[in-house]
Every structure is written in structure tokens, then in C-alpha cells.
Amino acid sequence: MRKISKVGRIVLGDGRVAIQSMFKKPLRAYSEASLKRLYNMGCDIMRFSISDESEDEIRSFVRRCDDLFPLVSDIQGSVSQAVRSLKAGCSAIRLNPANFRISDLESITELAGERNAAIRIGINEGSLDDRSDDAIIRFFDDYVSFFESRRFENLVLSVKSSDYSRTLFINRLIGERFGYPMHVGLTEAGDICVSAVRTTMVLCDLIKTGRIDTIRYSISGSEESEVRCAYEFLRTLGNASGDFQIVSCPMCARAGADVEEFDRMVENFVFDNFDIRGLNLKLAIMGCPVNGIKEAEDADVAVCATKSGYAIYRDGKLECNVCEKTEFESLFVETVSNAIKERAIGRKSI
């Protein structure tokens, strides 16, 4: 029987899959706009690595994120870090059994229970001396038994490896054995291209088991890249909240515009200004009219570069032709904005 856990307002174990990422810089480096942008892109949970931040500093950041996403504090062997994080209002903490003794967990468990916070038992295989199946199972057996004996069951489990086959095998094993919500991903996954391929292969296999509750694309790059990959994975499978997509041609010598540049411009405009949750909208950016017009005719808003400028389409019909790039950008953004607002009625906005 599957169990339910809660990380703040995010329910895990009910069949939905939450998108998670991790802050790559100190908390003070993030502006309100950058936090809102991550939320707008579809991020549900954010994790951060705690070091010497004070309880007040953590509490201040928790408040900044209150209306956006719950925070998970990543603890590495320090009871004081866990206590500071929980007292500051973090919705969950992540403990690695490889560097925590069970005897250290009493005060943490009691405080997490008082604060209705979740605890993620998260093993990175690379941190273990003994990486055998039996050793990993023993870790989880010991920790889960400890928490359950204290009547604490707001748990999330994860075990990550950098190896594709190993990740599949051990996640199936843990998911079937314990029934708690699972956080899934690869560790040391690589840059955006490598991670996107390897992580997607893992998730495609494991999502069939129905035991994926929260995912992360671990990328040697920005948080935004991680969230974007995760959203697109879930959207493609029909598991995302909404169906927002930007499609663009791969470009060739006929291209009358820099499609990649326009793609970035549109992404930046949308994610800076709109929450895509529940939004059903397709945008198309095509470099020439040879195939672009037909390929983009099912898009809500499309642009095709032409020899004389740019053609903007709305619901497959020509809206206008524009010669100047600056005029085009302004009109295209306005058209996209109007389309989003028309579809945003009834959706939550902050």
C-alpha cells in the first residue's frame, strides 16, 4: 500500500509528480524576480545546502519563498543544522544515512513532528563504503524502523547513483519494499545535454511503476535548466499541470532569423511574467516560410521569418506582417501576452 507524505503544501504519494530543483548559490544571491521565475516555470519544491546560515537567515529566506514553493534543507551530518532549519520553518530536511548516526535522530524526529515537517532519507551511492544491495537495504530498514517506532511517517525516500542500470534496480527495490513516496533522479548526471538524456531514460522506465513522486534533473548548470527539463518531461507524458510548450525549427541556411535568439526571448518573457501551471498554450517559432507556416498552423501563436520580415499568426491565421525586428518583437510579445491572459482565467496567480 502506498503512503502519503507532505512537504509543505505539496502532497506526495497521490499519483501526481512534483518538480524539484536545488539552489546552486548562497541564498542571499537570489532576487525576488529569480525566485518567482523558478515558480512560474513549474517548480514545486526547492532544496538548498545549509552551511553556516543562522536560524534568522534561513527563516527570512523561508518567508521569501512562502507563496512560491516549500524548502528542503540538505543536511550533511550536523544535528545543529537540522535543528536550525526546522526551527526556521523549512518544510523538510534531507538526511544522508551515510553521514548520520541513528542515535543523533531523536531530537530531530521530535522537532520535525512538532513542525509537521517531512524527512527525506536520501542516499547518494557515492557516499557509501559498502554499495551492495544488502548494505543499502539495511540503511533504509534501520532508518525507516527508527522513525516508525517514533510514530513519524512523514517520510520521503531516495537513493541515487550516477549509473543508469544501478539507479533503476535500486529504486525499484526500495519503492516496492517500503511504500513511501520516492524522490528520483541521477546524481553526477552531467551537463544539460548528457543529463537530459540519461535522466529521461531512468524516469521513463521508473514512471511505469507508479512509484515516482518527485523528480530532479541534476544538471551541471542552472536551476532553470533543471526545472525546464523536468516540466517538459512531465508535459510530454501528459503528467504536467497544463500543456505549455514552445516549439521551434532546427534552422537551416534558409532561416531568415536567429530562431534560438527568438526562442530565448519568448521564454524569458513568459517565465518572467506568467505562471504556466494549468496553461494550455503552444507557441511556434519558425525560421522560414517553406515548411514553417504549415508546421506552425496548430500553434496558438506563431512567427515565421520571411525574406521581407516576420509573419505573426494567431490560431493558424495571419495576424500581421512586420518588417522591422524591434516592431516585430513588440507585437509578438503583445500577441503572446494576450493569448496567455485569455487562457489564464480561473488559474491561480501571485
VOBA-1610 file (N, C-alpha, C; in pm, whole numbers, padded with zeros to 5 digits, always signed):
BEGIN
Met+00084-00120+00000Met+00000+00000+00000Met+00088+00125+00000Arg+00059+00220-00089Arg+00137+00343-00097Arg+00100+00437+00015Lys+00200+00509+00065Lys+00178+00603+00175Lys+00184+00746+00123Ile+00125+00836+00200Ile+00119+00977+00164Ile+00209+01056+00258Ser+00287+01148+00201Ser+00368+01241+00281Ser+00343+01382+00229Lys+00378+01482+00311Lys+00358+01620+00271Lys+00485+01700+00293Val+00525+01773+00191Val+00635+01870+00201Val+00570+02007+00187Gly+00545+02071+00300Gly+00467+02193+00295Gly+00329+02164+00240Arg+00288+02240+00139Arg+00156+02218+00079Arg+00158+02114-00032Ile+00276+02061-00065Ile+00288+01964-00173Ile+00264+01823-00118Val+00163+01757-00170Val+00130+01620-00130Val+00204+01523-00220Leu+00273+01427-00159Leu+00345+01325-00234Leu+00283+01188-00207Gly+00269+01110-00313Gly+00212+00977-00299Gly+00070+00966-00350Asp+00016+01076-00405Asp-00123+01076-00454Asp-00132+01056-00604Gly-00021+01022-00667Gly-00022+00998-00812Gly+00034+01111-00894Arg+00039+01231-00838Arg+00100+01343-00909Arg+00251+01342-00888Val+00324+01406-00979Val+00469+01411-00971Val+00513+01557-00955Ala+00587+01584-00848Ala+00632+01720-00819Ala+00770+01744-00879Ile+00791+01865-00930Ile+00919+01904-00988Ile+01005+01967-00879Gln+01128+01922-00870Gln+01219+01970-00766Gln+01353+02013-00828Ser+01413+02115-00770Ser+01547+02156-00809Ser+01622+02195-00683Met+01745+02244-00701Met+01828+02280-00585Met+01902+02410-00615Phe+01903+02500-00517Phe+01975+02625-00533Phe+02124+02598-00547Lys+02186+02665-00643Lys+02328+02641-00674Lys+02420+02745-00609Lys+02360+02852-00555Lys+02438+02961-00496Lys+02389+02988-00354Pro+02463+03070-00277Pro+02414+03108-00144Pro+02277+03173-00153Leu+02195+03155-00051Leu+02057+03202-00054Leu+02046+03351-00080Arg+02139+03428-00028Arg+02134+03574-00044Arg+02154+03619-00188Ala+02198+03527-00275Ala+02225+03564-00415Ala+02098+03571-00499Tyr+01984+03528-00444Tyr+01862+03517-00525Tyr+01769+03635-00503Ser+01733+03698-00613Ser+01639+03810-00608Ser+01496+03757-00606Glu+01402+03845-00573Glu+01261+03806-00576Glu+01221+03762-00716Ala+01273+03833-00816Ala+01238+03800-00956Ala+01289+03662-00995Ser+01409+03625-00951Ser+01464+03495-00988Ser+01387+03382-00919Leu+01341+03404-00796Leu+01261+03304-00726Leu+01125+03288-00794Lys+01062+03399-00827Lys+00931+03395-00893Lys+00942+03327-01029Arg+01051+03350-01098Arg+01071+03287-01230Arg+01076+03135-01218Leu+01146+03083-01118Leu+01150+02938-01096Leu+01010+02883-01070Tyr+00934+02955-00990Tyr+00796+02915-00963Tyr+00714+02916-01092Asn+00726+03024-01168Asn+00649+03036-01292Asn+00679+02923-01389Met+00801+02873-01387Met+00841+02766-01478Met+00784+02630-01439Gly+00725+02622-01320Gly+00662+02499-01277Gly+00729+02428-01161Cys+00827+02493-01097Cys+00897+02429-00985Cys+00805+02418-00864Asp+00801+02299-00802Asp+00714+02274-00687Asp+00789+02275-00555Ile+00914+02230-00554Ile+00993+02217-00432Ile+01136+02260-00462Met+01197+02337-00371Met+01338+02374-00386Met+01416+02327-00264Arg+01536+02276-00291Arg+01626+02231-00184Arg+01747+02324-00180Phe+01804+02339-00063Phe+01927+02418-00051Phe+02023+02347+00043Ser+02151+02369+00021Ser+02253+02308+00108Ser+02287+02407+00218Ile+02268+02366+00341Ile+02294+02453+00455Ile+02440+02442+00497Ser+02499+02556+00534Ser+02635+02553+00587Ser+02637+02631+00719Asp+02670+02760+00712Asp+02678+02837+00835Asp+02566+02940+00849Glu+02459+02927+00770Glu+02349+03022+00780Glu+02285+03017+00920Ser+02253+03132+00972Ser+02188+03138+01103Ser+02040+03101+01089Glu+01977+03075+01202Glu+01834+03045+01200Glu+01755+03161+01143Asp+01792+03284+01178Asp+01722+03403+01127Asp+01739+03417+00976Glu+01859+03388+00926Glu+01881+03397+00781Glu+01796+03295+00705Ile+01788+03174+00760Ile+01706+03071+00695Ile+01559+03109+00703Arg+01516+03158+00818Arg+01375+03197+00836Arg+01337+03306+00737Ser+01426+03402+00718Ser+01399+03510+00624Ser+01380+03456+00482Phe+01463+03359+00444Phe+01452+03304+00309Phe+01326+03219+00296Val+01292+03145+00401Val+01168+03066+00400Val+01049+03158+00375Arg+01046+03274+00441Arg+00935+03368+00424Arg+00930+03423+00282Arg+01046+03445+00224Arg+01050+03495+00086Arg+00992+03394-00012Cys+01003+03268+00023Cys+00956+03160-00066Cys+00818+03108-00029Asp+00759+03162+00077Asp+00634+03108+00131Asp+00525+03089+00026Asp+00505+03189-00060Asp+00398+03182-00158Asp+00441+03113-00288Leu+00564+03064-00291Leu+00617+03005-00413Leu+00631+02854-00400Phe+00725+02810-00318Phe+00749+02666-00303Phe+00805+02638-00164Pro+00777+02517-00110Pro+00836+02477+00017Pro+00985+02450+00000Leu+01061+02467+00108Leu+01206+02450+00105Leu+01248+02324+00181Val+01344+02254+00122Val+01406+02137+00184Val+01551+02172+00215Ser+01589+02157+00341Ser+01727+02185+00382Ser+01809+02057+00374Asp+01919+02065+00302Asp+02005+01947+00282Asp+02110+01943+00393Ile+02100+01842+00481Ile+02184+01832+00600Ile+02291+01725+00577Gln+02412+01758+00614Gln+02522+01661+00599Gln+02590+01638+00735Gly+02530+01553+00816Gly+02594+01507+00938Gly+02589+01600+01057Ser+02509+01705+01052Ser+02506+01803+01161Ser+02367+01813+01222Val+02356+01775+01349Val+02229+01788+01419Val+02190+01935+01432Ser+02287+02022+01459Ser+02257+02164+01476Ser+02201+02225+01348Gln+02253+02181+01230Gln+02198+02231+01103Gln+02052+02190+01088Ala+02022+02066+01123Ala+01885+02017+01113Ala+01792+02094+01206Val+01836+02117+01328Val+01754+02189+01426Val+01731+02333+01380Arg+01836+02401+01333Arg+01821+02539+01284Arg+01721+02545+01168Ser+01733+02450+01079Ser+01646+02450+00961Ser+01500+02428+00999Leu+01475+02334+01088Leu+01337+02306+01129Leu+01278+02422+01209Lys+01356+02479+01299Lys+01306+02592+01377Lys+01280+02714+01290Ala+01355+02725+01180Ala+01339+02838+01089Ala+01219+02822+00996Gly+01159+02703+00995Gly+01037+02685+00917Gly+01051+02608+00788Cys+01164+02541+00767Cys+01179+02458+00646Cys+01073+02347+00647Ser+01019+02318+00530Ser+00913+02218+00519Ser+00965+02076+00527Ala+01094+02060+00503Ala+01154+01925+00508Ala+01305+01938+00524Ile+01365+01830+00571Ile+01511+01820+00572Ile+01549+01691+00503Arg+01666+01691+00443Arg+01718+01570+00381Arg+01838+01521+00461Leu+01833+01396+00505Leu+01941+01335+00581Leu+02003+01223+00499Asn+02134+01218+00497Asn+02205+01109+00429Asn+02252+01010+00535Pro+02196+00890+00537Pro+02234+00791+00638Pro+02384+00761+00641Ala+02452+00789+00531Ala+02596+00761+00527Ala+02674+00850+00622Asn+02619+00965+00658Asn+02692+01053+00749Asn+02608+01098+00869Phe+02508+01016+00906Phe+02427+01041+01025Phe+02415+00912+01105Arg+02433+00923+01235Arg+02409+00807+01321Arg+02264+00809+01368Ile+02205+00693+01380Ile+02067+00686+01425Ile+02052+00747+01564Ser+02155+00734+01647Ser+02149+00790+01782Ser+02136+00943+01781Asp+02166+01006+01666Asp+02155+01152+01657Asp+02015+01199+01617Leu+01925+01106+01592Leu+01798+01142+01529Leu+01685+01174+01626Glu+01702+01146+01754Glu+01591+01163+01849Glu+01535+01305+01848Ser+01622+01404+01871Ser+01575+01542+01880Ser+01523+01592+01745Ile+01586+01546+01636Ile+01543+01588+01502Ile+01402+01535+01474Thr+01379+01408+01507Thr+01249+01346+01482Thr+01139+01416+01561Glu+01166+01444+01686Glu+01067+01511+01771Glu+01034+01649+01716Leu+01136+01724+01678Leu+01114+01859+01628Leu+01042+01857+01493Ala+01078+01765+01405Ala+01011+01755+01275Ala+00863+01722+01294Gly+00833+01636+01390Gly+00693+01604+01419Gly+00617+01725+01469Glu+00678+01801+01559Glu+00614+01922+01613Glu+00587+02024+01502Arg+00677+02031+01405Arg+00668+02133+01300Arg+00596+02081+01174Asn+00546+01959+01176Asn+00482+01898+01059Asn+00574+01900+00937Ala+00701+01881+00961Ala+00800+01879+00853Ala+00827+01736+00809Ala+00862+01720+00683Ala+00897+01588+00630Ala+01047+01563+00647Ile+01084+01438+00646Ile+01225+01399+00646Ile+01249+01310+00525Arg+01344+01351+00444Arg+01383+01267+00330Arg+01507+01188+00368Ile+01496+01057+00361Ile+01612+00970+00379Ile+01675+00954+00241Gly+01784+01025+00219Gly+01841+01032+00086Gly+01984+00982+00079Ile+02003+00870+00013Ile+02137+00812-00001Ile+02193+00842-00140Asn+02313+00896-00144Asn+02392+00900-00267Asn+02489+00783-00262Glu+02482+00698-00361Glu+02562+00575-00357Glu+02711+00606-00343Gly+02755+00717-00400Gly+02896+00753-00394Gly+02945+00783-00254Ser+02855+00809-00159Ser+02896+00839-00022Ser+02910+00714+00064Leu+02881+00597+00007Leu+02884+00473+00084Leu+03015+00397+00067Asp+03063+00339+00174Asp+03178+00249+00165Asp+03135+00114+00108Asp+03022+00066+00156Asp+02967-00060+00107Asp+02844-00027+00022Arg+02854-00049-00108Arg+02747-00012-00201Arg+02663-00133-00243Ser+02672-00239-00171Ser+02596-00360-00206Ser+02448-00336-00181Asp+02366-00416-00248Asp+02221-00406-00228Asp+02185-00428-00081Asp+02247-00528-00019Asp+02217-00559+00120Asp+02248-00442+00212Ala+02361-00375+00189Ala+02400-00263+00274Ala+02301-00147+00260Ile+02258-00118+00138Ile+02162-00008+00116Ile+02028-00042+00178Ile+01984-00164+00161Ile+01857-00207+00222Ile+01865-00195+00374Arg+01980-00232+00433Arg+01996-00224+00579Arg+01984-00079+00625Phe+02046+00013+00552Phe+02035+00154+00587Phe+01888+00195+00595Phe+01814+00166+00490Phe+01673+00206+00487Phe+01591+00132+00591Asp+01617+00003+00608Asp+01546-00074+00712Asp+01566-00010+00849Asp+01691+00021+00882Asp+01723+00078+01013Asp+01657+00214+01033Tyr+01668+00300+00931Tyr+01615+00436+00945Tyr+01463+00439+00945Val+01402+00365+00853Val+01256+00363+00848Val+01200+00302+00977Ser+01262+00196+01025Ser+01218+00134+01151Ser+01228+00231+01267Phe+01338+00308+01271Phe+01355+00405+01378Phe+01243+00508+01375Phe+01218+00566+01258Phe+01115+00671+01250Phe+00977+00614+01280Glu+00946+00497+01228Glu+00815+00439+01253Glu+00796+00404+01399Ser+00904+00365+01466Ser+00893+00334+01609Ser+00863+00459+01690Arg+00893+00575+01635Arg+00860+00704+01699Arg+00731+00762+01643Arg+00659+00682+01566Arg+00533+00722+01503Arg+00551+00842+01411Phe+00665+00846+01348Phe+00691+00951+01249Phe+00694+00885+01112Glu+00597+00921+01026Glu+00588+00857+00895Glu+00581+00957+00780Asn+00610+01083+00808Asn+00612+01184+00701Asn+00749+01177+00632Leu+00768+01067+00560Leu+00899+01035+00504Leu+00897+01037+00352Val+01012+01070+00295Val+01038+01058+00151Val+01169+00981+00138Leu+01175+00886+00046Leu+01295+00805+00029Leu+01360+00835-00105Ser+01492+00829-00107Ser+01564+00841-00235Ser+01698+00772-00226Val+01737+00712-00336Val+01871+00655-00347Val+01918+00682-00489Lys+02031+00750-00500Lys+02079+00794-00631Lys+02217+00737-00661Ser+02234+00710-00789Ser+02362+00666-00842Ser+02387+00743-00970Ser+02510+00743-01016Ser+02539+00803-01146Ser+02526+00700-01259Asp+02496+00576-01220Asp+02483+00467-01318Asp+02336+00441-01348Tyr+02304+00438-01476Tyr+02165+00422-01521Tyr+02103+00291-01470Ser+02168+00179-01498Ser+02113+00049-01462Ser+02102+00033-01311Arg+02201+00083-01240Arg+02202+00073-01095Arg+02087+00155-01035Thr+02065+00274-01089Thr+01957+00359-01040Thr+01822+00292-01059Leu+01801+00233-01174Leu+01675+00162-01199Leu+01654+00050-01098Phe+01754-00033-01082Phe+01740-00152-00998Phe+01713-00115-00853Ile+01794-00027-00797Ile+01784+00001-00654Ile+01658+00080-00620Asn+01612+00166-00713Asn+01488+00240-00688Asn+01367+00148-00691Arg+01366+00054-00781Arg+01257-00044-00782Arg+01254-00122-00651Leu+01372-00160-00606Leu+01384-00238-00484Leu+01331-00161-00363Ile+01375-00038-00347Ile+01334+00044-00232Ile+01186+00079-00241Gly+01140+00116-00361Gly+00999+00154-00377Gly+00904+00043-00342Glu+00934-00078-00385Glu+00847-00193-00358Glu+00853-00234-00211Arg+00966-00216-00147Arg+00984-00266-00011Arg+00915-00179+00094Phe+00916-00048+00073Phe+00871+00042+00182Phe+00740+00116+00154Gly+00710+00149+00031Gly+00582+00212+00001Gly+00574+00361+00026Tyr+00683+00421+00074Tyr+00683+00566+00096Tyr+00707+00641-00035Pro+00666+00769-00042Pro+00693+00849-00161Pro+00842+00849-00195Met+00870+00849-00326Met+01008+00840-00375Met+01046+00967-00450His+01166+01016-00420His+01228+01122-00499His+01330+01055-00591Val+01323+01084-00721Val+01402+01007-00818Val+01484+01098-00908Gly+01604+01054-00938Gly+01691+01123-01032Gly+01827+01055-01033Leu+01912+01100-01123Leu+02051+01055-01126Leu+02137+01159-01054Thr+02246+01116-00994Thr+02343+01211-00941Thr+02465+01211-01033Glu+02543+01317-01026Glu+02658+01332-01115Glu+02617+01306-01260Ala+02504+01369-01299Ala+02443+01334-01428Ala+02508+01404-01546Gly+02579+01515-01524Gly+02648+01580-01634Gly+02587+01714-01673Asp+02630+01765-01790Asp+02577+01893-01838Asp+02435+01872-01890Ile+02377+01978-01944Ile+02234+01972-01978Ile+02203+01865-02083Cys+02290+01850-02182Cys+02264+01750-02287Cys+02275+01608-02232Val+02382+01582-02158Val+02405+01447-02105Val+02299+01412-02001Ser+02272+01505-01910Ser+02174+01478-01804Ser+02034+01459-01861Ala+01998+01541-01960Ala+01864+01531-02017Ala+01839+01392-02074Val+01939+01337-02141Val+01924+01204-02200Val+01922+01096-02091Arg+02022+01099-02004Arg+02037+00991-01906Arg+01924+00991-01803Thr+01889+01110-01755Thr+01782+01117-01656Thr+01648+01078-01716Thr+01622+01121-01838Thr+01496+01085-01903Thr+01483+00934-01921Met+01593+00869-01955Met+01589+00723-01969Met+01550+00656-01837Val+01607+00704-01727Val+01574+00649-01596Val+01427+00673-01562Leu+01383+00797-01581Leu+01246+00832-01543Leu+01143+00760-01629Cys+01171+00743-01757Cys+01077+00673-01846Cys+01054+00530-01799Asp+01159+00466-01751Asp+01144+00328-01702Asp+01073+00325-01567Leu+01111+00414-01477Leu+01057+00408-01341Leu+00916+00463-01329Ile+00877+00556-01416Ile+00744+00614-01402Ile+00635+00510-01431Lys+00672+00406-01504Lys+00576+00298-01532Lys+00539+00222-01405Thr+00625+00228-01304Thr+00598+00155-01180Thr+00498+00228-01092Gly+00473+00357-01122Gly+00383+00436-01039Gly+00445+00476-00907Arg+00579+00467-00897Arg+00646+00495-00771Arg+00740+00615-00780Ile+00708+00707-00868Ile+00781+00834-00875Ile+00689+00944-00823Asp+00735+01017-00724Asp+00651+01121-00663Asp+00711+01260-00677Thr+00843+01269-00686Thr+00909+01396-00711Thr+01038+01367-00787Ile+01070+01453-00883Ile+01185+01428-00970Ile+01277+01549-00973Arg+01404+01520-01001Arg+01500+01626-01027Arg+01591+01585-01143Tyr+01610+01676-01235Tyr+01714+01662-01337Tyr+01839+01729-01282Ser+01931+01651-01230Ser+02055+01708-01176Ser+02147+01747-01292Ile+02169+01876-01308Ile+02244+01928-01422Ile+02358+02017-01374Ser+02472+02002-01436Ser+02584+02094-01408Ser+02554+02224-01481Gly+02459+02297-01427Gly+02411+02419-01491Gly+02309+02484-01400Ser+02222+02564-01457Ser+02129+02646-01378Ser+02012+02565-01324Glu+01951+02620-01218Glu+01828+02563-01165Glu+01719+02566-01272Glu+01717+02673-01351Glu+01615+02688-01453Glu+01620+02574-01555Ser+01742+02532-01591Ser+01755+02420-01684Ser+01696+02293-01624Glu+01717+02272-01495Glu+01664+02153-01429Glu+01511+02154-01431Val+01453+02269-01396Val+01307+02279-01392Val+01248+02266-01532Arg+01312+02328-01628Arg+01262+02324-01767Arg+01261+02181-01819Cys+01367+02106-01795Cys+01373+01966-01839Cys+01265+01883-01770Ala+01249+01902-01640Ala+01151+01823-01565Ala+01010+01853-01611Tyr+00980+01982-01633Tyr+00845+02017-01679Tyr+00818+01957-01817Glu+00916+01967-01907Glu+00894+01916-02042Glu+00878+01765-02042Phe+00951+01696-01954Phe+00934+01552-01941Phe+00791+01518-01901Leu+00742+01583-01796Leu+00607+01554-01749Leu+00502+01600-01850Arg+00525+01714-01914Arg+00429+01763-02014Arg+00417+01665-02131Thr+00530+01615-02177Thr+00530+01524-02290Thr+00452+01397-02258Leu+00458+01353-02132Leu+00385+01233-02089Leu+00241+01262-02052Gly+00203+01391-02054Gly+00068+01428-02014Gly+00049+01432-01864Asn+00160+01443-01788Asn+00152+01442-01641Asn+00177+01578-01579Ala+00194+01681-01660Ala+00219+01815-01606Ala+00087+01886-01579Ser+00094+01991-01498Ser-00022+02075-01478Ser-00027+02174-01595Gly-00111+02142-01692Gly-00118+02226-01811Gly-00035+02168-01925Asp-00038+02238-02037Asp+00031+02192-02157Asp+00091+02313-02228Phe+00186+02376-02163Phe+00253+02490-02224Phe+00378+02441-02297Gln+00391+02481-02424Gln+00509+02440-02499Gln+00550+02546-02600Ile+00679+02552-02621Ile+00737+02635-02727Ile+00808+02541-02823Val+00767+02542-02949Val+00834+02461-03050Val+00906+02556-03146Ser+01017+02510-03200Ser+01093+02593-03293Ser+01165+02504-03393Cys+01191+02559-03510Cys+01257+02480-03613Cys+01406+02468-03582Pro+01474+02366-03638Pro+01616+02346-03610Pro+01708+02439-03689Met+01652+02518-03777Met+01723+02615-03861Met+01803+02547-03972Cys+01811+02617-04081Cys+01895+02577-04194Cys+01939+02706-04264Ala+02002+02694-04379Ala+02054+02812-04449Ala+01943+02903-04498Arg+01818+02854-04502Arg+01707+02939-04545Arg+01657+03030-04434Ala+01699+03005-04311Ala+01646+03079-04197Ala+01668+03229-04214Gly+01559+03303-04198Gly+01568+03448-04211Gly+01583+03519-04078Ala+01601+03442-03971Ala+01614+03500-03838Ala+01689+03403-03749Asp+01738+03454-03637Asp+01805+03370-03538Asp+01697+03308-03449Val+01657+03187-03483Val+01547+03120-03413Val+01581+03098-03265Glu+01705+03062-03238Glu+01746+03039-03099Glu+01731+03165-03016Glu+01769+03278-03075Glu+01757+03405-03004Glu+01611+03438-02974Phe+01522+03418-03073Phe+01380+03444-03051Phe+01321+03349-02948Asp+01365+03225-02954Asp+01319+03125-02857Asp+01351+03171-02715Arg+01474+03215-02694Arg+01514+03264-02561Arg+01433+03386-02520Met+01412+03478-02616Met+01336+03599-02586Met+01195+03565-02538Val+01130+03472-02609Val+00993+03435-02574Val+00990+03363-02439Glu+01082+03270-02419Glu+01090+03202-02289Glu+01107+03302-02176Asn+01201+03394-02193Asn+01226+03492-02088Asn+01102+03575-02059Phe+01033+03618-02163Phe+00912+03698-02143Phe+00806+03619-02068Val+00781+03495-02111Val+00676+03415-02048Val+00710+03384-01903Phe+00830+03332-01878Phe+00864+03288-01743Phe+00885+03404-01647Asp+00919+03520-01699Asp+00932+03637-01612Asp+00796+03693-01570Asn+00691+03661-01647Asn+00565+03730-01625Asn+00445+03641-01597Phe+00453+03511-01626Phe+00334+03426-01615Phe+00367+03292-01549Asp+00272+03246-01467Asp+00277+03112-01409Asp+00218+03016-01512Ile+00295+02915-01555Ile+00249+02827-01661Ile+00164+02711-01610Arg+00144+02699-01479Arg+00060+02591-01427Arg-00083+02603-01482Gly-00132+02495-01535Gly-00268+02495-01588Gly-00283+02567-01720Leu-00174+02613-01777Leu-00181+02689-01902Leu-00168+02595-02022Asn-00266+02596-02109Asn-00263+02517-02232Asn-00237+02612-02349Leu-00114+02615-02394Leu-00077+02712-02498Leu+00045+02660-02574Lys+00039+02670-02706Lys+00151+02629-02791Lys+00201+02749-02870Leu+00330+02777-02858Leu+00395+02884-02932Leu+00492+02821-03032Ala+00500+02877-03151Ala+00588+02823-03255Ala+00675+02934-03313Ile+00803+02902-03330Ile+00900+02997-03385Ile+00969+02929-03503Met+00944+02979-03623Met+00994+02916-03744Met+01084+03011-03823Gly+01193+02958-03875Gly+01295+03041-03939Gly+01265+03082-04081Cys+01174+03010-04148Cys+01140+03046-04286Cys+01001+02993-04318Pro+00939+03042-04427Pro+00801+03001-04459Pro+00791+02873-04540Val+00904+02810-04577Val+00899+02693-04665Val+00814+02583-04602Asn+00849+02543-04482Asn+00768+02446-04408Asn+00707+02507-04282Gly+00759+02622-04245Gly+00723+02680-04116Gly+00576+02710-04100Ile+00513+02763-04204Ile+00372+02803-04192Ile+00284+02682-04165Lys+00305+02574-04240Lys+00224+02454-04219Lys+00258+02386-04086Glu+00386+02383-04051Glu+00427+02317-03928Glu+00375+02391-03805Ala+00350+02520-03819Ala+00307+02600-03704Ala+00158+02629-03702Glu+00083+02569-03796Glu-00058+02609-03808Glu-00143+02562-03690Asp-00095+02464-03611Asp-00172+02421-03494Asp-00130+02495-03368Ala-00040+02592-03383Ala+00005+02670-03267Ala-00095+02782-03237Asp-00103+02820-03111Asp-00190+02932-03074Asp-00132+03063-03123Val+00000+03075-03112Val+00070+03192-03165Val+00196+03142-03234Ala+00223+03195-03353Ala+00341+03151-03428Ala+00404+03269-03500Val+00532+03256-03527Val+00603+03353-03611Val+00683+03276-03715Cys+00682+03326-03836Cys+00765+03272-03943Cys+00847+03387-04001Ala+00978+03370-04003Ala+01062+03471-04066Ala+01047+03460-04218Thr+01040+03573-04286Thr+01027+03576-04431Thr+01141+03660-04488Lys+01149+03666-04622Lys+01255+03745-04685Lys+01240+03893-04652Ser+01116+03937-04634Ser+01093+04079-04610Ser+01072+04115-04463Gly+01069+04013-04373Gly+01047+04045-04232Gly+00993+03926-04154Tyr+00877+03946-04088Tyr+00822+03845-03999Tyr+00671+03840-04014Ala+00618+03719-04017Ala+00474+03700-04023Ala+00427+03640-03891Ile+00331+03706-03826Ile+00279+03659-03698Ile+00141+03596-03722Tyr+00123+03474-03670Tyr-00002+03402-03686Tyr-00068+03380-03551Arg-00200+03385-03552Arg-00278+03357-03431Arg-00383+03252-03466Asp-00377+03138-03401Asp-00469+03027-03427Asp-00468+02988-03574Gly-00349+02987-03635Gly-00333+02944-03773Gly-00366+03047-03878Lys-00408+03165-03836Lys-00444+03271-03932Lys-00344+03386-03922Leu-00309+03442-04038Leu-00214+03553-04042Leu-00270+03673-03967Glu-00191+03718-03869Glu-00231+03835-03791Glu-00172+03962-03851Cys-00042+03957-03886Cys+00021+04074-03945Cys+00158+04038-04002Asn+00207+04123-04091Asn+00343+04115-04143Asn+00419+04237-04094Val+00540+04213-04048Val+00620+04321-03990Val+00759+04317-04053Cys+00814+04432-04085Cys+00948+04438-04145Cys+01058+04456-04042Glu+01038+04547-03948Glu+01142+04581-03852Glu+01145+04484-03734Lys+01267+04444-03694Lys+01281+04348-03586Lys+01225+04400-03455Thr+01253+04524-03421Thr+01206+04578-03292Thr+01054+04585-03288Glu+00994+04621-03401Glu+00847+04627-03407Glu+00788+04487-03395Phe+00854+04391-03464Phe+00809+04252-03455Phe+00813+04201-03312Glu+00924+04222-03242Glu+00938+04171-03107Glu+00828+04226-03017Ser+00801+04356-03032Ser+00697+04419-02951Ser+00559+04360-02982Leu+00527+04342-03110Leu+00397+04289-03148Leu+00382+04142-03110Phe+00491+04067-03126Phe+00484+03923-03095Phe+00464+03902-02945Val+00537+03976-02865Val+00522+03967-02719Val+00381+04007-02679Glu+00327+04110-02741Glu+00190+04153-02710Glu+00089+04044-02747Thr+00110+03980-02863Thr+00020+03874-02907Thr+00026+03754-02812Val+00148+03717-02771Val+00166+03607-02676Val+00099+03641-02543Ser+00121+03763-02497Ser+00064+03807-02370Ser-00088+03799-02373Asn-00149+03846-02481Asn-00295+03842-02492Asn-00347+03698-02493Ala-00275+03611-02563Ala-00317+03471-02570Ala-00311+03405-02432Ile-00205+03434-02356Ile-00192+03376-02222Ile-00301+03429-02130Lys-00327+03559-02136Lys-00428+03618-02048Lys-00567+03562-02078Glu-00595+03535-02204Glu-00725+03478-02240Glu-00743+03339-02181Arg-00633+03266-02166Arg-00640+03129-02114Arg-00614+03121-01965Ala-00586+03233-01904Ala-00546+03232-01763Ala-00663+03253-01667Ile-00782+03271-01720Ile-00897+03296-01634Ile-00920+03176-01543Gly-00928+03204-01415Gly-00953+03097-01318Gly-00829+03029-01266Arg-00713+03058-01325Arg-00591+02997-01274Arg-00535+03082-01161Lys-00464+03018-01068Lys-00401+03090-00957Lys-00290+03178-01010Ser-00284+03300-00964Ser-00172+03388-00996Ser-00126+03454-00869Ile+00003+03490-00863Ile+00055+03553-00742Ile+00133+03676-00780
//
